[in-house]
Amino acid sequence: MIDLKVSREHIDAIDKQIVELFEKRMIESSEVAKYKLETGKPVYDKEREEDKLKNLKSMSSNEFNQRAITELFSQIMSISRKYQYGVLP
């Protein structure tokens, strides 16, 4: 059995990567917001988000993870939309 301290260190390292990736995603979200502003596109694109969720869900290895990934990325996309609305004048 692996030591709890070691497992927690692994989780901490993974969490650090997740934070870094989230921040990179938000930078890209800002670029998307600028594009949408310049082209007159709406922030919310229901079809794009549904396709994205379907795609992400298919990458998961089991039913529990599929539901969790759908929930997680729904939240991430919601946060991204809020950020885009804030970036747009």
C-alpha positions, 0 to 999 in steps of 0.5 A: 500500500502506498503511503498517504503522504506520498499520495497527497504529494502526488495530488498536490502536484496534479492540482498545481498542474490543473491550476496552471492549465486553468489559467492558460485556458482563461487566457485563451478564453480572453482571446475568444472573447476578443474575437467574438467582440470583433466579429459580433458573435455571441458569447454563448454557443450552445451547439459548440458547448454540447459538442465539446461536452460530448467529445470530452465525455467520450475521452473518459474511461468509465461511466462515473468519470463521464458524468464527472467530466461533464459536470466539471467542464460544464462549470469550467465553460460557465466560468469561461462565459462569465469571464468573457462577458467581463472582458467584453465592453 
